[in-house]
Amino acid sequence: MRLFQLLQGKNFSHHYQPIIKLSNGDIAGLEALFRPHFFHYPEHAFQQAKKKNKLFELDVCALDKAVRTFRQSRLLPPEKLFIALYPSTMMNPRFVPILLQIIHHYAIPAKQLILEIVAHETIDTISELRAAIQQLKKMGFTIALDDMGKGSDNISRTIDLAVDYVKLDIDLSKGLARSVQKQAYVRFLIRYCKRFDVKLILKGIENERDLHSACSLGVVYGQGSAIHKPRPIKFWTEEVDPNGGKPQHFAWNRD
């Protein structure tokens, strides 16, 4: 019953968390974070859907609702929306027609959506995912890869898929200020991304020390509760664009 309600677009919502340019506090975009009402963790809802062979249906249902909520908020461009999708969803032949229907229905340009590949789903044929990504990029969508730096397979995906953004694994941000090993690895990834024109985001920044360390290392974009916690879209409508003008400069730690 719970899964059926989710597939009807009920009993879940999204909270939105900003991704910030650390040098000046500008908002690069908002990430839509899936919040089911009757599952303790979002992953449990998707695991249940996968068991019932409904992962694709739940993924696109969540996508539709995230875009609808975002557009109804009337946040002005260049505000971008990051939203996570399973690789199997992106490779599904039904996905592109549904995605086009969504952007046409809600009048949102493809360039405003950043489709974020969930990294923990096992994919047997990377070439099929690469072909799907190439098609989406040709249509004007931007592609991000989540959890880079967690194992050699994930790094290989980054090389093979030629994504536009990478989000570093949360383990790299935890304790960053006190780990010279993590700092060295983040520096390496920063150099790699700069060399190949990939935008790097450090997520999961949870305290001021790690935030300061990220800034000192030259991390361009950051995300986490030390910057701002996820909030319902109404909060961002009032916080980012209170007077109907252009999105404003962001101040850290405004709770």
Secondary structure as GFF3:
##gff-version 3
##sequence-region A 1 255
A	DSSP	alpha_helix	2	7	.	.	.	ID=ss1
A	DSSP	beta_strand	12	21	.	.	.	ID=ss2
A	DSSP	beta_strand	27	36	.	.	.	ID=ss3
A	DSSP	alpha_helix	42	51	.	.	.	ID=ss4
A	DSSP	alpha_helix	55	72	.	.	.	ID=ss5
A	DSSP	beta_strand	81	85	.	.	.	ID=ss6
A	DSSP	alpha_helix	87	91	.	.	.	ID=ss7
A	DSSP	alpha_helix	95	105	.	.	.	ID=ss8
A	DSSP	three_ten_helix	110	112	.	.	.	ID=ss9
A	DSSP	beta_strand	113	117	.	.	.	ID=ss10
A	DSSP	alpha_helix	126	138	.	.	.	ID=ss11
A	DSSP	beta_strand	142	148	.	.	.	ID=ss12
A	DSSP	alpha_helix	152	161	.	.	.	ID=ss13
A	DSSP	beta_strand	165	168	.	.	.	ID=ss14
A	DSSP	alpha_helix	170	173	.	.	.	ID=ss15
A	DSSP	three_ten_helix	176	178	.	.	.	ID=ss16
A	DSSP	alpha_helix	180	195	.	.	.	ID=ss17
A	DSSP	beta_strand	199	202	.	.	.	ID=ss18
A	DSSP	alpha_helix	208	217	.	.	.	ID=ss19
A	DSSP	beta_strand	221	222	.	.	.	ID=ss20
A	DSSP	alpha_helix	233	240	.	.	.	ID=ss21
###
